[in-house]
Structure formats: C-alpha cells, structure tokens
Amino acid sequence: MGAFHAYDIRGVYNVDFDKDVAYKVGYFLPELLSADKVLVGRDCRTSSDEIHDYLLKGITDAGADVYDIGLSTTPMVYFGTADFGFKASVQITASHNPAEYNGMKVSRENALPVGLDNGLGQIKEWIEAGRPCPPADVKGSVHQMDIRKEYLDFLLRYKGDWSGLNIAMDVSNGMASLFVRDIFGDQPSYIYEELDGTFPNHEPNPLVQKNVEALKALVAQTKADVGVIYDGDADRVMFVDENSRFISPDLMIAVLGHYFLEERGVKGIVIQDIRSSKAVGEYLAPMGGVMQTWKVGRAFAARKLREIDGVYGGELAGHYYFRDFFYSDSGLLASILILNVVAKMKAQGVSLSQLIARIEKYRNSGEINFRLEDKKGAMDAVRDHFMAEEKATAYMDFDGYRVEFSDWWFNIRPSNTEPYLRFLCEATSQELLDEKVAKVREILTKQFGAV
C-alpha cells in the first residue's frame, strides 16, 4: 500500500500496488464521493490497460456507471469532470515517472483534487481493513465518451499568432501527442511525438536535465526562439530559451503575468509554491499581481486557487493553474499562453532569454536533497541557526519552512515519501549563496549524519 501519497496513488506497478488495489479503488470511489457515475481516462503506459479494466470492474460492481474517454491527458480528465458535471473522475497515469510506474489521479466535483487528506486516506483505510466489496444488486454500465473535440475547442480559444516564432518541441512520447499537431500545426520542429508508454527516448520528466538534452540540441540545430517540453501526462510543461538554456519553471509564473495582468488587465492574486523564486512576486507587483505563497502540489494549489479565487498560479515543478480552467493545471494551456507572450515579445525585439533576464534577479541553488532520518529535528536546527544570526523579513511554517532575509532566503521541507530533506536557497550574489549552502551542509552532515 505504499502507493498512496499526498496528491495521488502512484508507484511501481505490481510492487507498490496491483490490479486488486485498482479494483478496490474503483469499488470504494462512488461511495466516497457520492457519485453514481465516474469519468475515467488513461495514459499510454503498458500497464494502463490492466489497471483500467480492474478499475472499471470495481466501479461497476459498486453500482455506478463509467464514462470512459479512453486515452487522454490528465488535464483533459479535469476538463471533462468540471465541464460535464461529474462528481468523480480518475486518470490512470504515473505522470512523469519512469515506465514501470503507474497510478491514479482522483478528482471530485468541479475537478477538485482528492488527496490523502480529503479522501484517498479513507480508501486506503478501507482497503487495509479488508472491507468487503460485495457486488451491487444492479451493476453499473460502461459508456464510451468522446470529449476530445470539446477539450480541443477550449484550448484553441487561447491560440495566438505564432507565425513569426520558430518553435522546437519535445513531446516526450507522452499524452500531449494527442493534441500538439492540432494546436501548433506542422510549423514547430517536433521530436518524440509518437505515443509510447515505454518512453524509449528519455523518461518523461523534464525537471531532470538529462531528459532535456535532446530538446536543447534541437533548439540549437533549428535556431529556435523557444523550446517546449511536456511531461508524460501533459499536466506539466517546461521551456528552453533560444540559447538552449533551461528556464526554471517558477520564472514562467512571471511570464504569464504579461498575458493575464497586462494584456487582459485581470488584476488579483497569483499563487506560487513555497519553493518559488522571490523574483516572481517582485516582477508581478507592478503589473497588479498580489503574490500568495502556498504548499507544493496540485492537491493543495488547485484548492487554494479556488478558495481565494486567484487569477492563476504555478509551481517550481512546472504545473500552472488557471481560474479559466476550473482552477486546475494544464501543460498545453500553459504552453499556448506562454508562447503567445514569447511571440509578442519577439515582435518587440525582445528574445526569451532577455525577458527571463528581466525577471531572474537572484542566484539560485536549485533543490538539494539530504538523506537523513530526523527530518523535523534537522529542519528546526537549520531554521533556528539562521534566525538567531539575523532578522527574518518573512517566515512561513507550512510545507516545511520558508525563511526570508534582506538579501537571501531558504526553504527546507520534508519529502512526503522518502527519507529526504529538500533544501533550496536563493541569494543576491553567488558568494552569499555558496556561503549559506555550505553552512546548511555543515549543520546537516555534522549534527544529523546527512548524506
């Protein structure tokens, strides 16, 4: 049962969970969400078909109907859930994980995420307790449903003029393949656009830089203005500039301000996660963006954006959330909007690297992992050391700690699934950054045996 996590169900198939767990998730879901019909989609992984079959059997044995949309991106399931009024949905996917992984992302009415703290934990308890799954007197039915046109029509509403833009695109052999040609046409230079759940070219995780090397090479070869790369289920997207430099995804939250806050004039709250660069909020403030920092992960971000009716939001991991999209994330919608901005900037003589240089005002360590057991003690020790040395200008104690000072800040947070502490630091100079990172390494290695 190691597949139940804060945001979803995910793990190595037939190790962390199996078809019986998939069946029971399907069986208990209608009761959990008071749903008599469940929308289901799936990605192209080799294990998705078996999970699909057992999930559907569980749902129908519980007496609920299934509306099966077949192969889909995860955001397409979010769209179908909200736009067609479903109270429950499941996307079978392991998102950006390697091919041997699989899982399920569960949503409730209005495409609100169901995480461990608001539903998945209850299903986990029922399964672990061995709660029986007697078939209903009247079993549910399976209906095939095609929402591809409706979803594509929604996305195309945001399409801009990219005729002056040279685009390179890595589809990662993932689910964005269903739509990229329909949206972007034949003009971009594509690689790895064939659906292949074995992911033969690279793992579908653009945050790991070796997976972006082919796109960087394509940008250089084609002299592209921008490179775009999607993850496996197309809920995330990341970018490379015209110099083949990878752009930290949190900085794209600032780029989106040019569309929402400037072009459309929609002022309001923008969400970033607790790891995001301080530069993002500073860049958006003059445009009318009010930055709110919140926890990492869709289970938290999508709920918070809806709760505060934020305009949009984003995360360091490349998720971007939109009020216009039921407060949910979509890699394809994010790429459409960002390419609109990049095209307009190019028309004004501003390259993508020049735009990012306007935003990126700090030196950043990137996320550093420390393996240790006493995560809480280690977090407290790092916080207490620096707060005793100098006066904090801001302090946040959710999802670990984020402590800001006049010329630097850090976030230290525990992994939900592994014995790791994740540390990220940003400073006004490389020297100051190196000094703070070295001190943290010293504290964690000497006091807590971190490796």
WOBEL-V648961 format. One record per pair of residues at least 12 apart in sequence whose C-alpha atoms are under 6 Angstrom apart, sorted by the first residue. I is the first residue (numbers start at 0). J is the second residue. D is the distance in Angstrom with one decimal. If there is no record, write none. Layout:
i=I j=J d=D
i=I j=J d=D
This chain:
i=0 j=15 d=5.9
i=1 j=15 d=5.3
i=2 j=15 d=5.3
i=5 j=114 d=5.4
i=5 j=115 d=4.8
i=6 j=114 d=4.6
i=6 j=298 d=5.3
i=7 j=104 d=5.1
i=7 j=114 d=5.8
i=8 j=102 d=5.1
i=8 j=103 d=5.1
i=9 j=93 d=6.0
i=9 j=101 d=5.7
i=9 j=102 d=4.0
i=10 j=100 d=5.3
i=10 j=101 d=5.9
i=11 j=99 d=5.6
i=11 j=100 d=4.1
i=12 j=100 d=5.5
i=12 j=101 d=5.8
i=18 j=50 d=5.7
i=18 j=53 d=5.9
i=21 j=50 d=6.0
i=21 j=53 d=5.9
i=21 j=54 d=5.0
i=22 j=53 d=4.7
i=22 j=54 d=4.6
i=22 j=57 d=4.5
i=23 j=57 d=6.0
i=25 j=54 d=4.7
i=25 j=57 d=4.4
i=25 j=58 d=4.4
i=26 j=57 d=4.1
i=26 j=58 d=4.7
i=26 j=61 d=5.2
i=34 j=86 d=5.5
i=35 j=63 d=4.6
i=36 j=63 d=5.2
i=36 j=64 d=4.5
i=36 j=65 d=5.6
i=37 j=65 d=5.0
i=37 j=87 d=5.0
i=37 j=88 d=5.2
i=38 j=65 d=6.0
i=38 j=66 d=4.8
i=38 j=88 d=4.4
i=39 j=67 d=5.0
i=39 j=88 d=5.7
i=39 j=89 d=4.9
i=39 j=90 d=5.8
i=40 j=68 d=5.3
i=40 j=69 d=5.1
i=40 j=70 d=6.0
i=40 j=71 d=5.6
i=40 j=90 d=4.8
i=41 j=70 d=5.1
i=41 j=71 d=5.7
i=41 j=90 d=5.3
i=41 j=91 d=4.4
i=42 j=70 d=5.5
i=42 j=71 d=6.0
i=42 j=92 d=5.5
i=43 j=196 d=4.8
i=44 j=196 d=3.8
i=45 j=196 d=5.7
i=59 j=138 d=5.3
i=59 j=139 d=4.1
i=60 j=134 d=4.7
i=60 j=135 d=5.7
i=60 j=138 d=5.2
i=61 j=134 d=5.9
i=61 j=135 d=5.4
i=62 j=135 d=5.3
i=62 j=137 d=5.9
i=62 j=138 d=4.4
i=62 j=139 d=4.5
i=63 j=139 d=4.5
i=64 j=139 d=4.4
i=64 j=140 d=4.8
i=64 j=141 d=5.8
i=65 j=141 d=4.6
i=65 j=142 d=6.0
i=66 j=142 d=4.8
i=66 j=143 d=5.8
i=66 j=144 d=5.9
i=67 j=143 d=4.9
i=67 j=144 d=5.6
i=68 j=144 d=4.9
i=68 j=145 d=5.5
i=72 j=174 d=5.2
i=72 j=232 d=5.2
i=72 j=233 d=5.7
i=73 j=90 d=6.0
i=73 j=232 d=5.6
i=74 j=234 d=5.9
i=74 j=329 d=5.3
i=77 j=110 d=5.1
i=80 j=110 d=5.5
i=81 j=109 d=4.3
i=81 j=110 d=5.3
i=85 j=108 d=5.9
i=86 j=107 d=5.1
i=86 j=108 d=4.1
i=87 j=106 d=5.7
i=87 j=107 d=4.4
i=88 j=105 d=5.7
i=88 j=106 d=5.2
i=89 j=104 d=5.5
i=89 j=105 d=4.6
i=90 j=103 d=5.5
i=90 j=104 d=5.1
i=91 j=103 d=4.5
i=94 j=231 d=5.1
i=94 j=232 d=4.9
i=95 j=203 d=4.9
i=95 j=204 d=4.6
i=95 j=230 d=5.4
i=95 j=231 d=5.0
i=97 j=202 d=5.5
i=98 j=197 d=5.3
i=112 j=298 d=5.1
i=114 j=298 d=5.7
i=159 j=339 d=5.4
i=161 j=342 d=5.9
i=164 j=342 d=5.8
i=165 j=223 d=4.8
i=165 j=224 d=5.3
i=166 j=187 d=4.7
i=166 j=223 d=5.4
i=166 j=225 d=5.4
i=166 j=226 d=6.0
i=167 j=187 d=5.5
i=167 j=188 d=4.8
i=167 j=218 d=5.8
i=167 j=223 d=6.0
i=167 j=226 d=4.6
i=168 j=189 d=4.9
i=168 j=226 d=5.6
i=168 j=227 d=4.7
i=168 j=228 d=5.9
i=169 j=189 d=6.0
i=169 j=190 d=5.0
i=169 j=191 d=6.0
i=169 j=228 d=4.7
i=170 j=191 d=5.5
i=170 j=192 d=4.9
i=170 j=228 d=5.9
i=170 j=229 d=5.5
i=171 j=191 d=5.4
i=171 j=203 d=5.4
i=172 j=191 d=5.0
i=172 j=192 d=5.2
i=172 j=193 d=5.2
i=172 j=194 d=4.8
i=172 j=195 d=5.3
i=172 j=198 d=5.9
i=173 j=194 d=5.6
i=173 j=231 d=4.4
i=174 j=232 d=5.1
i=174 j=233 d=5.9
i=175 j=233 d=5.2
i=176 j=192 d=5.4
i=203 j=230 d=4.8
i=203 j=231 d=4.8
i=204 j=230 d=5.4
i=215 j=243 d=4.7
i=223 j=241 d=5.8
i=224 j=241 d=4.6
i=225 j=239 d=5.8
i=225 j=240 d=5.0
i=225 j=241 d=5.3
i=226 j=238 d=5.4
i=226 j=239 d=4.6
i=233 j=330 d=5.2
i=234 j=329 d=4.7
i=234 j=330 d=4.5
i=235 j=317 d=5.1
i=235 j=318 d=4.9
i=235 j=330 d=4.4
i=236 j=317 d=5.5
i=236 j=330 d=4.9
i=237 j=317 d=6.0
i=240 j=351 d=5.7
i=240 j=352 d=5.7
i=248 j=315 d=5.2
i=248 j=317 d=5.1
i=249 j=275 d=5.5
i=249 j=314 d=5.6
i=249 j=315 d=4.5
i=252 j=313 d=5.7
i=253 j=279 d=5.2
i=260 j=286 d=5.9
i=266 j=287 d=5.2
i=266 j=288 d=5.9
i=267 j=288 d=5.5
i=267 j=289 d=5.8
i=268 j=288 d=5.9
i=268 j=289 d=4.6
i=268 j=290 d=5.8
i=268 j=309 d=4.7
i=268 j=310 d=5.9
i=269 j=289 d=5.9
i=269 j=290 d=5.0
i=269 j=309 d=5.7
i=269 j=310 d=5.8
i=269 j=311 d=5.3
i=269 j=312 d=5.2
i=270 j=290 d=5.9
i=270 j=291 d=4.9
i=270 j=292 d=5.8
i=270 j=312 d=4.2
i=271 j=292 d=5.0
i=271 j=312 d=5.7
i=271 j=313 d=5.2
i=271 j=314 d=5.7
i=272 j=292 d=5.4
i=272 j=293 d=5.0
i=272 j=294 d=5.5
i=272 j=295 d=5.3
i=272 j=314 d=5.2
i=273 j=292 d=5.6
i=273 j=293 d=5.6
i=273 j=294 d=5.9
i=275 j=315 d=5.8
i=294 j=398 d=5.6
i=301 j=326 d=5.5
i=301 j=327 d=5.6
i=305 j=326 d=5.8
i=310 j=322 d=5.4
i=361 j=426 d=5.5
i=361 j=427 d=4.9
i=362 j=425 d=5.5
i=362 j=426 d=5.4
i=362 j=429 d=5.9
i=363 j=425 d=4.5
i=364 j=423 d=5.9
i=364 j=424 d=5.4
i=365 j=423 d=5.7
i=366 j=422 d=5.6
i=366 j=423 d=4.8
i=367 j=421 d=5.6
i=367 j=422 d=5.1
i=368 j=420 d=5.7
i=368 j=421 d=4.7
i=369 j=419 d=5.3
i=369 j=420 d=5.1
i=369 j=449 d=5.7
i=369 j=450 d=5.7
i=370 j=418 d=5.8
i=370 j=419 d=4.5
i=370 j=449 d=5.3
i=370 j=450 d=5.2
i=371 j=418 d=5.8
i=371 j=419 d=6.0
i=371 j=449 d=5.0
i=372 j=418 d=5.9
i=391 j=403 d=5.6
i=391 j=404 d=4.7
i=392 j=404 d=5.1
i=398 j=412 d=5.9
i=399 j=411 d=5.6
i=399 j=412 d=4.0
i=406 j=426 d=5.9
i=406 j=427 d=5.7
i=407 j=425 d=5.5
i=407 j=426 d=4.1
i=408 j=424 d=5.8
i=408 j=425 d=5.5
i=409 j=423 d=5.6
i=409 j=424 d=4.2
i=410 j=422 d=5.8
i=410 j=423 d=5.3
